[in-house]
Amino acid sequence: MTGGDIRLVLAAIAGIALAIVLIVRGRLHPFIGLLCGAFAVGLLAGLPLGDTAKAVQKGVGDIVGGTGLVVALGLSLGAMLHLSGAAASLANGALRLTGPKAAPWATLGIAIVIGLPLFFETGLVLLLPIVVAAAKAMPDEGDPDGTKLRLIMPALAGLGVVHALVPPHPGPLLAVEALHASLGLTMLYGIIIAIPVAILAGPVLARIVTPGVKLTEPVLSDPVVDMLPPRRAVSLFVVLLPIVLIASGELGKLVPALAESPWLAAAANPVLALLVTNMLALPLLFGRRLSEASIQDAIWFETMGAAGAILLAIGAGGALKQVLVTAGLSDLLARLVMMYAISPLLLGWLVAVGIRLAAGSATVATITAVGIMPGVVAASGASPELVVLAIGAGSVFFSHVNDPGFWLVKGYMGTSTADTFRTWSMLETVISVAGLAMVLALSYFV
């Protein structure tokens, strides 16, 4: 490594450490702490102040313009489901079908199915309001917060494993195309790996890490609207509509005759799917009471208050990510790992882990890793399907303060920053490490 490379690594470590200290010890809002960390990285790495500021603006703009819209529309839909009583009604119905003991396994299975066609953030904002409502109805077993988390964490695990491992989720699908892997085999291998990994990272891990974790009220507070909940069929329609729209668009792309359809392309866009669902949910969930000022105020005050806090935090996380990328850390890590003769599967995982830790984004980690791996796959003869899965596992390693998903999960669970590390960050790390172990084991048979 050159002196410039060492300076860049130290700058990244110092900037991320500064952000963590300001948030955890200084009690600053993540928005301020992450922005300070982003500027610290740029200045210590030798980027001109103007270039650092431009990277910060680009990072915030990319997140707010993409993920931010999904989060805001998902929050408004979640607020409607919550305030109308639809989420609680669905949750109570599901609990009666499964019973409290089976509820964590039910939420795990539902999350895997719902998460397949969706970006992680979309699945999170659609599913967690229902899971949180169900968690409130669970018997507390002497530890009410731990009981809630033992229902919430399997849902997060289900969403997390498909985010990393199973096409047609966008991340793995991107890697399949870049490495010219078989989509069918990648889906088959991904499902074989995802199920045991999700069980380990969800119900099993939750039993270990949740004792002693304390929850505050999450972003969606108790209902303030006095009204009868809508019929469960209507509530279920509202929940499933964006999933069906996005799934139809993604699956339609796999059919050659439909691949160029503008209608399917529009349906696959999560922003449009959520906007359409929002507009239909208003009359379906609130009926004639929709025109009441108290109803409108309750919906939008709750939505905007939650959205403001979360969007500021994830926007600043995007700023830190972009400064790290602009400074060249992603390219540096890729170059370093390529210098060593190691297993292509381990190599892909390590590259993705390095980019994930530095940039915070699983998508950036996947894109960077698959960009340098085609030559390695061709030269080594490794299974491209398994390389796709190894990269996917590495891309979710240890979510921390520069990952917008970290702050989104924190806001929905109601955990402190330290407890979010203990639960969510540990969950993602288990998915990553166990996923790699399963990929390596599978490589002996395929």
C-alpha positions as CSV (number, residue, x, y, z in Angstrom):
1,M,0.0,0.0,0.0
2,T,1.2,3.5,-0.8
3,G,1.2,6.4,1.6
4,G,-1.9,7.7,-0.1
5,D,-3.7,4.4,0.4
6,I,-2.9,4.3,4.1
7,R,-4.1,7.9,4.5
8,L,-7.4,7.0,2.8
9,V,-8.0,4.0,5.1
10,L,-7.1,6.0,8.2
11,A,-9.4,8.8,7.0
12,A,-12.3,6.4,6.6
13,I,-11.8,4.8,10.0
14,A,-11.4,8.3,11.7
15,G,-14.5,9.7,10.0
16,I,-16.8,6.7,10.8
17,A,-15.4,6.6,14.4
18,L,-16.1,10.4,14.8
19,A,-19.7,9.9,13.6
20,I,-20.2,7.0,16.0
21,V,-18.8,8.9,19.0
22,L,-20.8,12.1,18.2
23,I,-24.1,10.0,18.0
24,V,-23.5,7.5,20.8
25,R,-21.5,9.6,23.3
26,G,-22.3,13.1,22.3
27,R,-26.0,12.4,22.0
28,L,-26.2,14.4,18.7
29,H,-28.9,13.6,16.2
30,P,-27.6,11.1,13.6
31,F,-28.2,13.8,10.9
32,I,-25.5,16.0,12.4
33,G,-23.1,13.3,13.5
34,L,-23.1,11.6,10.1
35,L,-22.6,14.9,8.3
36,C,-19.6,15.7,10.5
37,G,-18.2,12.3,9.8
38,A,-18.6,12.8,6.1
39,F,-16.7,16.1,6.0
40,A,-14.1,14.6,8.3
41,V,-13.4,11.7,5.9
42,G,-13.1,14.1,2.9
43,L,-10.8,16.5,4.6
44,L,-8.6,13.8,6.1
45,A,-8.4,12.0,2.8
46,G,-7.2,15.1,1.0
47,L,-10.3,15.9,-1.0
48,P,-10.8,19.7,-1.5
49,L,-13.5,21.1,0.7
50,G,-15.6,22.0,-2.3
51,D,-15.5,18.5,-3.7
52,T,-16.4,17.1,-0.3
53,A,-19.4,19.3,-0.1
54,K,-20.5,18.3,-3.6
55,A,-20.2,14.6,-2.6
56,V,-22.3,15.2,0.5
57,Q,-25.0,16.9,-1.6
58,K,-24.9,14.1,-4.1
59,G,-25.1,11.4,-1.4
60,V,-28.1,13.1,0.3
61,G,-29.8,13.7,-3.1
62,D,-29.4,10.1,-4.2
63,I,-30.9,8.8,-1.0
64,V,-33.8,11.2,-0.7
65,G,-34.6,11.1,-4.4
66,G,-34.6,7.3,-4.4
67,T,-34.9,5.5,-1.1
68,G,-36.4,8.7,0.5
69,L,-39.5,8.7,-1.7
70,V,-40.1,5.0,-1.0
71,V,-39.6,5.6,2.8
72,A,-42.0,8.6,2.8
73,L,-44.7,6.9,0.8
74,G,-44.3,3.7,2.8
75,L,-44.5,5.7,6.1
76,S,-47.8,7.4,4.9
77,L,-49.2,4.0,4.0
78,G,-48.1,2.5,7.3
79,A,-49.7,5.5,9.1
80,M,-53.0,4.8,7.4
81,L,-52.9,1.1,8.2
82,H,-52.0,2.0,11.8
83,L,-54.4,4.8,12.5
84,S,-57.4,3.1,10.8
85,G,-56.8,0.0,12.9
86,A,-56.2,-2.1,9.8
87,A,-52.7,-3.2,10.9
88,A,-53.8,-4.3,14.4
89,S,-56.8,-6.1,12.9
90,L,-54.6,-8.1,10.5
91,A,-52.1,-8.8,13.2
92,N,-54.7,-10.0,15.7
93,G,-56.2,-12.2,13.0
94,A,-52.8,-13.7,12.1
95,L,-52.1,-14.4,15.8
96,R,-55.3,-16.2,16.2
97,L,-54.4,-18.4,13.3
98,T,-50.9,-19.2,14.4
99,G,-50.9,-18.8,18.1
100,P,-48.2,-16.9,20.1
101,K,-45.6,-19.7,20.0
102,A,-45.7,-20.0,16.2
103,A,-46.0,-16.2,15.5
104,P,-42.2,-15.6,15.1
105,W,-42.0,-18.4,12.5
106,A,-45.1,-17.1,10.7
107,T,-43.6,-13.6,10.5
108,L,-40.4,-15.1,9.2
109,G,-42.2,-16.9,6.4
110,I,-44.3,-14.0,5.5
111,A,-41.3,-11.7,5.3
112,I,-39.4,-14.0,3.0
113,V,-42.4,-14.2,0.6
114,I,-43.2,-10.5,0.7
115,G,-39.5,-9.5,0.4
116,L,-38.8,-11.4,-2.8
117,P,-39.8,-8.7,-5.3
118,L,-39.2,-5.7,-3.1
119,F,-36.3,-3.5,-2.2
120,F,-35.5,-3.9,1.4
121,E,-36.8,-0.5,2.4
122,T,-40.1,-1.1,0.6
123,G,-40.7,-4.4,2.4
124,L,-39.7,-2.9,5.7
125,V,-42.1,0.0,5.7
126,L,-44.9,-2.2,4.5
127,L,-44.4,-5.2,6.8
128,L,-43.1,-3.7,10.1
129,P,-46.2,-1.7,11.1
130,I,-48.2,-4.9,11.0
131,V,-45.5,-6.8,12.9
132,V,-45.2,-4.1,15.5
133,A,-48.9,-4.2,16.0
134,A,-48.8,-7.9,16.4
135,A,-45.9,-7.7,18.9
136,K,-48.0,-5.5,21.2
137,A,-50.6,-8.2,21.4
138,M,-48.1,-10.9,22.3
139,P,-47.9,-12.3,25.9
140,D,-44.9,-10.7,27.5
141,E,-43.5,-13.7,29.3
142,G,-42.0,-11.3,31.9
143,D,-40.0,-9.4,29.3
144,P,-42.4,-7.3,27.1
145,D,-39.6,-5.7,25.1
146,G,-37.8,-8.9,24.5
147,T,-41.1,-10.6,23.5
148,K,-41.8,-7.8,20.9
149,L,-38.2,-8.1,19.5
150,R,-38.6,-11.9,19.2
151,L,-41.4,-11.2,16.8
152,I,-39.8,-8.3,15.0
153,M,-36.4,-9.8,14.4
154,P,-37.6,-12.8,12.4
155,A,-39.4,-10.4,10.1
156,L,-36.2,-8.5,9.6
157,A,-34.3,-11.7,9.0
158,G,-36.7,-12.8,6.3
159,L,-36.4,-9.5,4.5
160,G,-32.6,-9.5,5.0
161,V,-31.9,-12.9,3.5
162,V,-33.9,-12.4,0.3
163,H,-32.3,-8.9,0.0
164,A,-28.9,-10.7,0.0
165,L,-29.4,-14.1,-1.5
166,V,-32.6,-14.7,-3.6
167,P,-33.4,-13.4,-7.1
168,P,-35.6,-11.9,-8.4
169,H,-34.7,-9.5,-5.6
170,P,-33.0,-6.5,-7.4
171,G,-29.5,-7.0,-5.8
172,P,-29.0,-10.6,-6.6
173,L,-30.6,-10.2,-10.0
174,L,-28.1,-7.5,-10.9
175,A,-25.2,-9.8,-9.9
176,V,-26.8,-12.7,-12.0
177,E,-26.8,-10.5,-15.1
178,A,-23.3,-9.1,-14.5
179,L,-21.7,-12.5,-14.0
180,H,-23.8,-14.3,-16.6
181,A,-25.1,-16.8,-14.1
182,S,-28.1,-19.0,-14.5
183,L,-31.1,-17.3,-12.9
184,G,-32.9,-20.6,-12.2
185,L,-29.9,-22.2,-10.5
186,T,-29.2,-19.0,-8.5
187,M,-32.7,-18.9,-7.3
188,L,-32.6,-22.6,-6.3
189,Y,-29.3,-22.3,-4.5
190,G,-30.4,-19.1,-2.9
191,I,-33.5,-20.6,-1.5
192,I,-31.6,-23.6,-0.2
193,I,-29.2,-21.3,1.6
194,A,-31.7,-18.6,2.7
195,I,-34.1,-20.8,4.7
196,P,-31.6,-22.1,7.3
197,V,-29.7,-18.8,7.4
198,A,-33.0,-16.9,8.1
199,I,-33.9,-19.3,10.9
200,L,-30.5,-18.8,12.5
201,A,-30.5,-15.0,12.1
202,G,-34.2,-14.6,13.1
203,P,-35.9,-16.8,15.8
204,V,-32.6,-18.4,17.0
205,L,-30.6,-15.2,17.3
206,A,-33.5,-13.3,18.8
207,R,-33.5,-15.6,21.8
208,I,-29.9,-14.8,22.4
209,V,-29.6,-11.1,21.9
210,T,-32.9,-9.6,23.0
211,P,-32.8,-10.1,26.8
212,G,-32.1,-6.7,28.4
213,V,-32.9,-4.7,25.3
214,K,-35.2,-1.8,26.0
215,L,-37.6,-0.2,23.5
216,T,-38.9,3.3,23.2
217,E,-42.1,4.1,21.3
218,P,-41.3,3.5,17.6
219,V,-42.1,6.1,14.9
220,L,-45.7,4.9,14.6
221,S,-47.4,5.8,17.9
222,D,-50.6,4.5,19.3
223,P,-53.7,5.2,17.2
224,V,-55.4,8.5,18.0
225,V,-58.4,8.0,15.7
226,D,-61.6,6.6,17.2
227,M,-63.1,4.5,14.5
228,L,-64.0,0.9,13.6
229,P,-61.3,-0.9,11.7
230,P,-61.9,-1.7,8.0
231,R,-62.8,-5.2,6.9
232,R,-59.8,-7.5,7.0
233,A,-60.2,-8.3,3.3
234,V,-59.9,-4.6,2.5
235,S,-56.9,-4.2,4.7
236,L,-55.2,-7.2,3.2
237,F,-55.9,-5.8,-0.3
238,V,-54.1,-2.6,0.7
239,V,-51.1,-4.4,2.1
240,L,-50.7,-6.7,-0.9
241,L,-51.5,-4.2,-3.7
242,P,-48.0,-2.7,-4.0
243,I,-46.4,-6.1,-3.6
244,V,-48.5,-7.5,-6.5
245,L,-47.8,-4.5,-8.7
246,I,-44.0,-4.6,-8.1
247,A,-43.9,-8.4,-8.4
248,S,-45.9,-8.4,-11.7
249,G,-43.5,-5.9,-13.1
250,E,-40.4,-7.8,-12.0
251,L,-41.6,-11.2,-13.1
252,G,-42.9,-9.8,-16.4
253,K,-39.3,-8.8,-17.3
254,L,-38.4,-12.5,-17.3
255,V,-40.9,-13.1,-20.2
256,P,-39.3,-12.0,-23.5
257,A,-42.6,-10.9,-25.0
258,L,-43.4,-8.7,-22.0
259,A,-39.9,-7.5,-21.2
260,E,-40.3,-4.2,-23.0
261,S,-43.9,-3.4,-21.8
262,P,-44.0,0.2,-20.4
263,W,-46.9,-0.8,-18.2
264,L,-44.9,-3.5,-16.5
265,A,-41.9,-1.2,-16.1
266,A,-44.2,1.4,-14.4
267,A,-45.7,-1.3,-12.2
268,A,-42.3,-2.4,-11.1
269,N,-41.4,1.1,-9.9
270,P,-41.8,1.1,-6.1
271,V,-42.5,4.8,-6.0
272,L,-45.4,4.6,-8.4
273,A,-46.7,1.4,-6.9
274,L,-46.8,3.0,-3.4
275,L,-48.3,6.2,-4.7
276,V,-51.2,4.4,-6.3
277,T,-51.7,2.3,-3.2
278,N,-51.7,5.5,-1.0
279,M,-54.4,7.0,-3.1
280,L,-56.6,3.9,-3.0
281,A,-55.9,3.3,0.7
282,L,-57.3,6.7,1.8
283,P,-61.0,6.0,0.8
284,L,-60.8,2.2,1.3
285,L,-59.5,2.5,4.9
286,F,-61.3,5.6,6.1
287,G,-64.4,5.7,4.0
288,R,-66.7,8.7,4.5
289,R,-64.6,9.9,7.4
290,L,-61.8,10.8,5.1
291,S,-63.1,14.3,4.7
292,E,-62.8,15.0,8.5
293,A,-60.1,17.4,9.4
294,S,-59.1,15.3,12.4
295,I,-58.5,12.2,10.2
296,Q,-56.4,14.1,7.7
297,D,-54.4,15.8,10.5
298,A,-53.7,12.5,12.2
299,I,-52.5,10.8,9.0
300,W,-50.2,13.5,7.8
301,F,-48.9,14.8,11.1
302,E,-47.9,11.3,12.1
303,T,-46.4,10.6,8.6
304,M,-44.5,13.9,8.3
305,G,-43.1,13.8,11.9
306,A,-41.7,10.2,11.3
307,A,-40.5,10.9,7.8
308,G,-38.6,14.0,8.8
309,A,-36.5,12.3,11.4
310,I,-35.8,9.2,9.3
311,L,-35.1,11.0,6.0
312,L,-32.6,13.3,7.6
313,A,-30.8,10.4,9.2
314,I,-30.7,8.2,6.1
315,G,-29.8,11.2,3.9
316,A,-26.8,12.0,6.0
317,G,-25.9,8.3,5.9
318,G,-26.0,8.6,2.1
319,A,-23.7,11.6,2.3
320,L,-21.0,9.7,4.3
321,K,-21.3,6.8,1.8
322,Q,-20.8,9.1,-1.2
323,V,-17.7,10.8,0.3
324,L,-16.1,7.4,1.0
325,V,-16.8,6.4,-2.6
326,T,-15.6,9.7,-4.1
327,A,-12.4,9.5,-2.0
328,G,-11.7,6.2,-3.7
329,L,-11.9,3.8,-0.8
330,S,-14.1,1.3,-2.8
331,D,-11.5,1.1,-5.6
332,L,-8.7,0.7,-3.1
333,L,-10.3,-2.2,-1.3
334,A,-11.0,-3.9,-4.6
335,R,-7.4,-3.5,-5.7
336,L,-6.0,-4.9,-2.4
337,V,-8.1,-8.0,-2.3
338,M,-7.3,-8.8,-6.0
339,M,-3.6,-9.0,-5.1
340,Y,-4.0,-12.2,-3.1
341,A,-4.6,-15.7,-4.4
342,I,-7.7,-16.9,-2.5
343,S,-10.9,-18.7,-3.2
344,P,-13.1,-16.8,-5.7
345,L,-16.0,-17.3,-3.3
346,L,-14.1,-15.9,-0.4
347,L,-12.7,-13.1,-2.6
348,G,-16.1,-12.0,-3.8
349,W,-17.4,-12.0,-0.2
350,L,-14.4,-10.0,1.1
351,V,-14.7,-7.4,-1.6
352,A,-18.4,-7.0,-0.8
353,V,-17.7,-6.8,2.9
354,G,-15.0,-4.2,2.5
355,I,-17.2,-2.0,0.3
356,R,-20.2,-2.5,2.6
357,L,-18.2,-1.4,5.7
358,A,-16.8,1.6,3.9
359,A,-19.8,2.8,1.8
360,G,-22.7,1.4,3.9
361,S,-24.8,0.5,0.8
362,A,-25.4,-3.2,0.0
363,T,-26.2,-2.1,-3.6
364,V,-22.9,-0.3,-3.9
365,A,-21.1,-3.3,-2.5
366,T,-22.8,-5.6,-4.9
367,I,-22.1,-3.4,-7.9
368,T,-18.5,-2.9,-7.0
369,A,-17.8,-6.6,-6.3
370,V,-19.5,-7.9,-9.4
371,G,-17.6,-5.3,-11.5
372,I,-14.2,-6.9,-10.6
373,M,-15.3,-10.5,-10.5
374,P,-16.1,-11.6,-14.1
375,G,-12.4,-12.1,-14.9
376,V,-11.8,-14.0,-11.7
377,V,-14.8,-16.3,-12.4
378,A,-13.6,-17.0,-15.9
379,A,-10.0,-17.7,-14.9
380,S,-10.9,-19.9,-11.9
381,G,-13.8,-21.8,-13.3
382,A,-15.8,-21.1,-10.2
383,S,-19.6,-21.5,-10.3
384,P,-20.9,-18.0,-11.2
385,E,-24.1,-18.8,-9.3
386,L,-22.2,-19.4,-6.1
387,V,-20.1,-16.3,-6.6
388,V,-23.3,-14.3,-6.9
389,L,-24.5,-15.7,-3.6
390,A,-21.1,-15.1,-1.9
391,I,-21.1,-11.4,-3.0
392,G,-24.7,-11.1,-1.8
393,A,-23.8,-12.5,1.6
394,G,-20.9,-10.1,1.9
395,S,-23.0,-7.1,0.8
396,V,-25.1,-7.1,4.0
397,F,-22.2,-7.6,6.5
398,F,-22.5,-5.5,9.8
399,S,-24.9,-2.7,9.0
400,H,-23.7,0.4,10.9
401,V,-24.1,4.2,11.0
402,N,-23.3,4.9,7.3
403,D,-26.1,2.5,6.2
404,P,-29.5,4.2,5.7
405,G,-31.2,0.9,6.6
406,F,-29.6,1.1,10.1
407,W,-31.5,4.3,10.9
408,L,-34.7,3.0,9.2
409,V,-34.7,-0.1,11.3
410,K,-33.8,1.8,14.5
411,G,-36.8,4.1,14.0
412,Y,-39.2,1.3,13.4
413,M,-38.0,-0.9,16.3
414,G,-37.6,1.9,18.8
415,T,-34.2,0.7,20.0
416,S,-31.3,2.9,21.1
417,T,-28.3,3.2,18.8
418,A,-26.3,0.8,21.0
419,D,-29.1,-1.7,21.0
420,T,-29.6,-1.4,17.3
421,F,-26.0,-2.5,16.9
422,R,-26.7,-5.4,19.3
423,T,-29.8,-6.6,17.4
424,W,-30.0,-5.4,13.8
425,S,-26.2,-5.1,13.1
426,M,-25.7,-8.6,14.6
427,L,-28.6,-10.0,12.6
428,E,-27.0,-8.7,9.3
429,T,-23.6,-10.1,10.3
430,V,-25.1,-13.5,11.0
431,I,-26.8,-13.5,7.6
432,S,-23.5,-12.6,6.0
433,V,-21.2,-15.1,7.8
434,A,-23.7,-18.0,7.8
435,G,-24.5,-17.3,4.2
436,L,-20.8,-17.5,3.2
437,A,-20.4,-20.7,5.2
438,M,-23.4,-22.3,3.4
439,V,-22.1,-21.1,0.0
440,L,-18.7,-22.7,0.7
441,A,-20.4,-25.9,1.9
442,L,-22.6,-26.0,-1.2
443,S,-19.5,-25.6,-3.4
444,Y,-18.4,-29.1,-2.6
445,F,-21.6,-30.5,-4.2
446,V,-22.1,-28.3,-7.3
